[in-house]
Amino acid sequence: MNAKLSHAPAHHELDAFWMPFTANRQFKAHPRLLVRAEGMYYWTAEGREVLDAVAGLWCVNAGHGRREITEAVTKQLGTMEYAPAFQMGHPIAFELANRLAKIAPPGLERIFFTNSGSESVDTALKIAIAYHRARGAGQRIRFIGREKGYHGVGFGGMSVGGMVNNRKVFSSSMLPGVDHLPHTLDIENNAFSRGLPQWGAHLADALERLIALHDASTIAAVIVEPIAGSAGVVLPPIGYLKRLREICDKHDILLIFDEVITGFGRVGQPFASQAFDVTPDLMTTAKGLTNGAVPMGAVFAHRKIYDALMQGPENAIELFHGYTYSGHPVACAAALAALEVYTKEGLLTRAASLAAEWENAVHSLRGLPHVLDVRNYGLLGAAELEPRAGNPGARGFEVFLKCFEQGVMVRQTGDTIAMSPPLIVESKQLARIVETLATAIRETA
Ligand SMILES: Cc1ncc(COP(=O)(O)O)c(C=O)c1O
């Protein structure tokens, strides 16, 4: 299907939309407009086919244009487009929560709905504080995040996040009392490691030092991505997450895994916590929950947290938190249909069977000019390029543009090229992604 599908807006018609996380002036001078999608592909406004190597934005796990999701959403819109979830309920939200609880890591069977990853993170942070307070430990208000972490753009998520460009402008507006673990990217020791790096489990011990500095009695929770996606697929060294879990347990600190990217099959299990056999107390999700079709997020809370908060008179609201669209019926319909597709097609575990092939493919980039590191796990992959002197990010951006011109959409973050194809990807498409990236890297000085 190569026909021109939509009229591209004229240049002056691009002015009004202030684009998020985008170089607006560059984009509006050289727009890259996507107008249709199906399976593994997008089509541009010019009718060019583009292989999607990022699942949209790490979210379209079952591929584009899934008829089952469209039909479920259409049906729900025709039945009841909206109903509140404050002091009222609708069956589909309960059905979805039950369905999610069934695939959740052990004990994480209480589900709070949000509309995005950012909202899931801020919700989880608030639940952590409320939990400690309900148990008489209201002084536990600190959070420990990690350098290079990305937890969305709310004031909470931004504060526990560790990507400097997301923080520096807003440095006066961070949550008080937040500290950060060191990140786990170590190219000197771990470059080109296949899967999880061997070196670096001890980096988790930095948590003990932060606890010694602040005292455990002031700390509510530690939040990390099991694999940091937005910073360029930064992997946890073998044993690292287990160590974090042990230290949190020792000091009665909650452990939050942000699985907004790693959830819903990306790493070969429904959630990374299952793949790594480490169960957090709270888990944040979004993106793949609805296959990206309708905005929705979900926080999975351990039953003990929910139970601790079920206090006070029975007619009293237990947690003063929620969104107009928490458990939106249309989003619930999309999520249920997405889960049905994931289950029927084995997509929650398919990444595991493709992981070795993907690993070999991405590691073929080793030895190309400027390639400092290649990282992979499940169906996540990244190639880190050497920054140009005095112009960090320029080489990465050029490689991203070249890939797009050659018909493959990857994700650029600084000088790292990240990939997370839809979980329906076929072998020849995996190969094409990496071959196109290799060509783009070779052609970029
Ligand atoms: C780990 C993680 N947490 C939170 C978010 C924020 O999600 P959203 O953009 O839906 O607010 C993202 C987005 O990429 C993410 O990767």
PDBQT file of the ligand as one rigid body, heavy atoms in Angstrom, charges set to zero:
ROOT
HETATM    1  C1  LIG A 501      10.188   3.751  32.301  1.00  0.00    +0.000 C 
HETATM    2  C2  LIG A 501       9.237   4.842  31.938  1.00  0.00    +0.000 A 
HETATM    3  N1  LIG A 501       8.479   5.395  32.891  1.00  0.00    +0.000 NA
HETATM    4  C3  LIG A 501       7.596   6.362  32.615  1.00  0.00    +0.000 A 
HETATM    5  C4  LIG A 501       7.446   6.826  31.329  1.00  0.00    +0.000 A 
HETATM    6  C5  LIG A 501       6.474   7.912  31.054  1.00  0.00    +0.000 C 
HETATM    7  O1  LIG A 501       5.391   7.446  30.322  1.00  0.00    +0.000 OA
HETATM    8  P1  LIG A 501       4.411   8.476  29.599  1.00  0.00    +0.000 P 
HETATM    9  O2  LIG A 501       5.178   9.094  28.482  1.00  0.00    +0.000 OA
HETATM   10  O3  LIG A 501       3.280   7.579  29.141  1.00  0.00    +0.000 OA
HETATM   11  O4  LIG A 501       3.965   9.458  30.614  1.00  0.00    +0.000 OA
HETATM   12  C6  LIG A 501       8.194   6.272  30.301  1.00  0.00    +0.000 A 
HETATM   13  C7  LIG A 501       8.054   6.742  28.923  1.00  0.00    +0.000 C 
HETATM   14  O5  LIG A 501       8.818   6.428  28.037  1.00  0.00    +0.000 OA
HETATM   15  C8  LIG A 501       9.137   5.269  30.613  1.00  0.00    +0.000 A 
HETATM   16  O6  LIG A 501       9.907   4.714  29.682  1.00  0.00    +0.000 OA
ENDROOT
TORSDOF 0
